[in-house]
Amino acid sequence: MTLRRIAKRLLVNGEEHEVSFLPHRTLLEVLREDMALTGTKHGCELGECGTCTVLLDGEPVLSCLVLARECEGREIETVEGLAGASGPHPLQHRFAELNAAQCGYCTPGMLMTAMSVLRKTPAPDRETLRRELAGNLCRCTGYLKIYEAIEMAAEDLQDG
């Protein structure tokens, strides 16, 4: 039996895309392989590392565990959508400035989770950051620079 591709309209980073893919493909696979949005990283592909985190209707999800066919009519945000016309998002700027991304592999997932946190809690305390980022693993930084970058970005966003 041959599987047939399905066509879905996906709203990614504010733009609608008609995408055709096999029905068993994950959102991670479709974003990277069919839409060339390679900022979202393959990690464990078991839902344990957070590297593939994107926002789905504003909530962080592990795109390796979500079937792309379930995302039609929902808002998908990837790391490529963070920067605006005026340049990098304050989170991106602060991550770079503080060297919060050493190897950088976990960074897209960290940024997307942090974006969700800042939308819900404009001035998160350190414990909130620890709790919310617990599903995003980093093997390089020890998290301190990541927390500091998010706190500084929160201040930047509040200052306007």
Backbone as CSV, one residue per row, in Angstrom:
resi,resn,N_x,N_y,N_z,CA_x,CA_y,CA_z,C_x,C_y,C_z
1,MET,0.842,-1.182,0.000,0.000,0.000,0.000,0.884,1.241,0.000
2,THR,0.599,2.148,-0.882,1.335,3.393,-0.991,0.576,4.495,-0.261
3,LEU,1.311,5.193,0.602,0.692,6.328,1.298,0.608,7.514,0.355
4,ARG,-0.496,8.186,0.416,-0.691,9.384,-0.407,-0.390,10.629,0.418
5,ARG,0.179,11.587,-0.252,0.456,12.871,0.384,-0.871,13.591,0.624
6,ILE,-0.885,14.378,1.670,-2.048,15.210,1.956,-1.634,16.671,1.827
7,ALA,-2.562,17.508,1.488,-2.294,18.942,1.368,-2.987,19.658,2.516
8,LYS,-2.257,20.502,3.180,-2.792,21.294,4.287,-2.314,22.721,4.158
9,ARG,-3.130,23.627,4.673,-2.738,25.037,4.765,-2.225,25.252,6.191
10,LEU,-0.955,25.615,6.276,-0.350,25.865,7.583,-0.017,27.342,7.715
11,LEU,-0.384,27.910,8.843,-0.083,29.306,9.147,1.207,29.329,9.964
12,VAL,2.296,29.708,9.319,3.612,29.687,9.947,4.196,31.090,9.943
13,ASN,4.511,31.572,11.119,5.101,32.911,11.282,4.270,33.981,10.579
14,GLY,2.957,33.844,10.702,2.039,34.842,10.185,1.710,34.717,8.707
15,GLU,2.286,33.733,8.027,2.022,33.556,6.602,1.397,32.189,6.351
16,GLU,0.407,32.158,5.468,-0.237,30.898,5.132,0.539,30.196,4.018
17,HIS,0.741,28.888,4.193,1.470,28.079,3.219,0.652,26.839,2.887
18,GLU,0.573,26.508,1.621,-0.027,25.253,1.173,1.119,24.244,1.132
19,VAL,1.010,23.194,1.939,2.093,22.220,2.039,1.522,20.828,1.810
20,SER,2.245,20.025,1.059,1.856,18.647,0.781,2.879,17.724,1.422
21,PHE,2.399,16.747,2.205,3.308,15.853,2.926,2.611,14.535,3.231
22,LEU,3.383,13.537,3.609,2.821,12.249,4.000,2.121,12.402,5.344
23,PRO,1.015,11.723,5.545,0.201,11.945,6.739,0.868,11.605,8.072
24,HIS,1.915,10.815,8.054,2.576,10.440,9.304,3.712,11.383,9.701
25,ARG,3.961,12.408,8.885,5.081,13.317,9.152,4.797,14.235,10.330
26,THR,5.836,14.452,11.120,5.704,15.355,12.263,5.827,16.804,11.809
27,LEU,5.383,17.687,12.671,5.536,19.112,12.395,7.009,19.455,12.209
28,LEU,7.876,18.883,13.013,9.311,19.111,12.879,9.796,18.756,11.470
29,GLU,9.409,17.601,10.983,9.838,17.159,9.658,9.307,18.076,8.566
30,VAL,8.052,18.458,8.672,7.458,19.316,7.651,8.103,20.706,7.667
31,LEU,8.319,21.263,8.844,8.951,22.580,8.922,10.340,22.555,8.293
32,ARG,11.144,21.583,8.682,12.533,21.524,8.210,12.661,21.048,6.768
33,GLU,12.006,19.954,6.457,12.252,19.281,5.192,11.349,19.749,4.053
34,ASP,10.143,20.162,4.365,9.222,20.591,3.314,9.127,22.108,3.189
35,MET,9.410,22.811,4.269,9.278,24.272,4.243,10.629,24.983,4.359
36,ALA,11.713,24.225,4.519,13.077,24.772,4.627,13.245,25.740,5.795
37,LEU,12.470,25.541,6.864,12.627,26.335,8.084,13.494,25.513,9.035
38,THR,14.795,25.605,8.839,15.729,24.722,9.537,16.199,25.250,10.883
39,GLY,15.639,26.360,11.331,15.985,26.858,12.662,15.531,25.908,13.752
40,THR,14.404,25.268,13.565,13.908,24.274,14.507,14.766,23.025,14.336
41,LYS,15.367,22.550,15.423,16.368,21.491,15.332,15.824,20.107,15.657
42,HIS,16.390,19.122,14.961,16.196,17.712,15.339,17.043,17.493,16.579
43,GLY,16.475,16.898,17.582,17.242,16.548,18.777,17.062,15.076,19.050
44,CYS,16.394,14.776,20.137,16.194,13.385,20.532,15.068,12.712,19.748
45,GLU,14.155,13.517,19.231,12.950,13.049,18.534,12.096,12.120,19.393
46,LEU,12.245,12.275,20.723,11.452,11.512,21.690,10.698,12.422,22.647
47,GLY,10.812,13.732,22.454,10.137,14.674,23.329,10.833,14.886,24.654
48,GLU,12.139,14.667,24.697,12.854,14.777,25.966,13.836,15.927,26.050
49,CYS,14.195,16.559,24.901,15.267,17.555,24.964,14.808,18.998,24.758
50,GLY,13.690,19.222,24.087,13.190,20.575,23.870,13.795,21.306,22.694
51,THR,14.734,20.697,22.001,15.410,21.348,20.894,14.457,21.741,19.771
52,CYS,13.391,20.977,19.608,12.459,21.210,18.497,11.254,22.066,18.896
53,THR,11.334,22.759,20.019,10.204,23.545,20.506,9.822,24.662,19.546
54,VAL,8.536,24.720,19.247,7.926,25.819,18.500,6.699,26.242,19.294
55,LEU,6.092,27.343,18.902,4.850,27.756,19.541,3.686,27.373,18.645
56,LEU,2.705,26.732,19.237,1.492,26.342,18.534,0.348,27.025,19.261
57,ASP,-0.286,27.974,18.584,-1.308,28.818,19.216,-0.760,29.469,20.482
58,GLY,0.512,29.879,20.411,1.145,30.600,21.506,1.733,29.748,22.612
59,GLU,1.526,28.454,22.557,2.029,27.562,23.602,3.210,26.756,23.084
60,PRO,4.240,26.579,23.912,5.378,25.776,23.461,4.987,24.302,23.323
61,VAL,5.358,23.721,22.195,5.131,22.294,21.943,6.401,21.703,21.357
62,LEU,6.551,20.417,21.558,7.674,19.691,20.973,7.233,19.234,19.593
63,SER,7.773,19.873,18.576,7.292,19.616,17.214,7.598,18.201,16.742
64,CYS,8.486,17.490,17.421,8.759,16.098,17.053,7.630,15.169,17.486
65,LEU,6.747,15.663,18.351,5.644,14.840,18.861,4.283,15.236,18.301
66,VAL,4.254,16.231,17.431,3.002,16.739,16.874,2.927,16.359,15.406
67,LEU,1.837,15.753,15.003,1.656,15.468,13.582,1.303,16.763,12.857
68,ALA,1.967,17.002,11.754,1.731,18.240,10.997,0.278,18.352,10.560
69,ARG,-0.350,17.223,10.268,-1.739,17.265,9.786,-2.695,17.807,10.844
70,GLU,-2.281,17.812,12.101,-3.111,18.325,13.190,-2.982,19.834,13.365
71,CYS,-2.165,20.471,12.545,-1.855,21.885,12.746,-2.574,22.826,11.796
72,GLU,-3.379,22.302,10.903,-4.111,23.162,9.986,-5.047,24.060,10.796
73,GLY,-5.061,25.339,10.447,-5.920,26.292,11.132,-5.365,26.775,12.469
74,ARG,-4.146,26.380,12.784,-3.519,26.806,14.036,-2.305,27.673,13.716
75,GLU,-1.963,28.535,14.649,-0.838,29.437,14.446,0.450,28.772,14.914
76,ILE,1.401,28.644,13.991,2.700,28.037,14.281,3.748,29.150,14.237
77,GLU,4.550,29.224,15.287,5.642,30.198,15.318,6.949,29.453,15.491
78,THR,7.911,29.777,14.623,9.242,29.190,14.713,10.256,30.289,15.005
79,VAL,11.469,29.888,15.269,12.513,30.860,15.581,12.733,31.833,14.425
80,GLU,12.476,31.400,13.193,12.625,32.304,12.053,11.662,33.485,12.133
81,GLY,10.572,33.338,12.861,9.585,34.400,12.974,9.847,35.397,14.084
82,LEU,10.895,35.203,14.870,11.152,36.115,15.996,11.620,37.492,15.543
83,ALA,12.554,37.542,14.638,13.098,38.831,14.201,12.024,39.616,13.449
84,GLY,12.060,40.900,13.613,11.105,41.763,12.926,11.805,42.634,11.903
85,ALA,11.065,43.557,11.333,11.618,44.459,10.318,12.764,45.308,10.876
86,SER,12.713,45.568,12.183,13.752,46.401,12.794,14.964,45.599,13.260
87,GLY,14.938,44.299,13.044,16.102,43.480,13.418,15.741,42.367,14.381
88,PRO,16.755,41.815,15.027,16.529,40.692,15.945,15.607,41.075,17.101
89,HIS,14.867,40.108,17.577,14.030,40.285,18.759,14.959,40.519,19.959
90,PRO,14.526,41.250,20.980,15.370,41.442,22.160,15.908,40.136,22.760
91,LEU,15.131,39.072,22.706,15.650,37.783,23.191,16.869,37.353,22.369
92,GLN,16.775,37.455,21.065,17.890,37.073,20.208,19.101,37.964,20.462
93,HIS,18.845,39.242,20.582,19.926,40.201,20.831,20.646,39.872,22.136
94,ARG,19.878,39.651,23.202,20.494,39.383,24.502,21.193,38.020,24.554
95,PHE,20.638,37.019,23.898,21.318,35.722,23.838,22.688,35.884,23.183
96,ALA,22.740,36.645,22.098,24.011,36.859,21.400,24.966,37.691,22.247
97,GLU,24.452,38.754,22.826,25.291,39.662,23.614,25.921,38.957,24.818
98,LEU,25.168,38.101,25.486,25.658,37.438,26.696,26.305,36.087,26.419
99,ASN,26.408,35.719,25.150,26.943,34.415,24.780,26.172,33.298,25.490
100,ALA,24.854,33.456,25.510,23.986,32.457,26.144,23.811,31.232,25.257
101,ALA,24.291,31.335,24.036,24.211,30.209,23.103,25.630,29.818,22.735
102,GLN,26.154,28.825,23.410,27.527,28.435,23.101,27.584,27.598,21.830
103,CYS,27.113,26.378,21.862,27.106,25.617,20.605,25.900,26.030,19.765
104,GLY,24.839,26.525,20.397,23.681,27.049,19.699,22.609,26.038,19.346
105,TYR,22.855,24.771,19.579,21.898,23.767,19.131,20.569,23.857,19.881
106,CYS,20.606,24.122,21.165,19.372,24.212,21.945,18.698,25.570,21.827
107,THR,19.405,26.546,21.272,18.959,27.930,21.296,17.582,28.174,20.684
108,PRO,17.253,27.633,19.513,15.913,27.900,18.969,14.795,27.456,19.921
109,GLY,14.936,26.287,20.510,13.928,25.819,21.462,13.875,26.686,22.711
110,MET,15.040,27.099,23.189,15.100,27.990,24.357,14.413,29.317,24.045
111,LEU,14.714,29.873,22.884,14.125,31.163,22.506,12.607,31.077,22.408
112,MET,12.112,30.010,21.815,10.662,29.894,21.646,9.968,29.683,22.991
113,THR,10.565,28.890,23.862,9.991,28.706,25.197,10.046,30.020,25.965
114,ALA,11.163,30.728,25.868,11.304,32.021,26.546,10.271,33.023,26.030
115,MET,10.019,33.007,24.731,9.006,33.907,24.165,7.648,33.642,24.804
116,SER,7.299,32.387,24.935,6.034,32.027,25.574,5.992,32.512,27.019
117,VAL,7.086,32.333,27.732,7.160,32.776,29.133,6.947,34.279,29.219
118,LEU,7.652,35.038,28.375,7.568,36.498,28.446,6.194,37.027,28.048
119,ARG,5.508,36.320,27.200,4.146,36.743,26.850,3.187,36.554,28.016
120,LYS,3.415,35.536,28.822,2.546,35.259,29.979,2.983,36.026,31.220
121,THR,4.295,36.156,31.377,4.869,36.763,32.572,5.922,37.769,32.127
122,PRO,5.556,39.037,31.983,6.489,40.025,31.448,7.785,40.199,32.246
123,ALA,7.748,39.904,33.547,8.955,40.024,34.377,9.125,38.743,35.199
124,PRO,9.499,37.651,34.561,9.593,36.376,35.281,10.756,36.370,36.268
125,ASP,10.518,35.730,37.403,11.614,35.562,38.353,12.414,34.318,37.964
126,ARG,13.543,34.148,38.604,14.445,33.056,38.256,13.787,31.686,38.430
127,GLU,12.989,31.527,39.460,12.321,30.233,39.674,11.330,29.931,38.546
128,THR,10.625,30.937,38.087,9.715,30.751,36.956,10.486,30.310,35.729
129,LEU,11.623,30.946,35.478,12.440,30.566,34.329,12.935,29.129,34.451
130,ARG,13.401,28.762,35.635,13.862,27.381,35.840,12.754,26.381,35.549
131,ARG,11.584,26.678,36.059,10.445,25.769,35.890,10.014,25.692,34.426
132,GLU,9.857,26.829,33.789,9.354,26.865,32.414,10.354,26.311,31.400
133,LEU,11.634,26.474,31.664,12.663,25.995,30.740,13.153,24.589,31.082
134,ALA,12.559,23.962,32.066,13.025,22.639,32.521,13.029,21.595,31.410
135,GLY,12.156,21.730,30.427,12.097,20.762,29.334,13.057,21.044,28.194
136,ASN,13.836,22.120,28.303,14.808,22.486,27.280,16.206,22.219,27.824
137,LEU,16.844,21.203,27.292,18.153,20.801,27.801,19.276,21.515,27.060
138,CYS,20.266,21.947,27.832,21.463,22.568,27.287,22.661,21.863,27.908
139,ARG,23.579,21.446,27.082,24.765,20.746,27.569,25.971,21.667,27.693
140,CYS,25.847,22.918,27.297,27.015,23.802,27.246,27.048,24.886,28.312
141,THR,25.948,25.585,28.526,26.019,26.845,29.259,25.808,26.753,30.753
142,GLY,25.178,25.722,31.248,24.843,25.696,32.656,23.657,26.583,32.993
143,TYR,23.008,27.147,32.009,21.750,27.891,32.104,21.861,29.305,32.656
144,LEU,22.872,29.651,33.421,22.943,30.977,34.034,22.860,32.089,32.986
145,LYS,23.646,32.011,31.936,23.626,33.042,30.892,22.277,33.071,30.173
146,ILE,21.645,31.915,30.030,20.325,31.849,29.397,19.307,32.603,30.248
147,TYR,19.299,32.333,31.552,18.377,33.035,32.448,18.637,34.543,32.420
148,GLU,19.906,34.924,32.476,20.248,36.351,32.466,19.797,37.016,31.164
149,ALA,19.984,36.330,30.050,19.575,36.894,28.755,18.065,37.108,28.709
150,ILE,17.315,36.158,29.225,15.856,36.286,29.233,15.432,37.426,30.159
151,GLU,16.063,37.528,31.318,15.730,38.609,32.257,16.027,39.977,31.642
152,MET,17.162,40.089,30.960,17.501,41.363,30.323,16.554,41.692,29.171
153,ALA,16.181,40.665,28.403,15.206,40.879,27.320,13.861,41.309,27.886
154,ALA,13.485,40.740,29.020,12.228,41.132,29.670,12.270,42.613,30.020
155,GLU,13.393,43.068,30.550,13.553,44.492,30.866,13.479,45.350,29.602
156,ASP,14.153,44.902,28.550,14.122,45.630,27.276,12.687,45.766,26.776
157,LEU,11.937,44.689,26.834,10.558,44.707,26.338,9.663,45.613,27.182
158,GLN,9.918,45.654,28.485,9.122,46.519,29.354,9.472,47.989,29.137
159,ASP,10.729,48.256,28.829,11.169,49.638,28.586,10.691,50.154,27.241
160,GLY,10.234,49.230,26.392,9.669,49.617,25.098,10.682,49.761,24.060
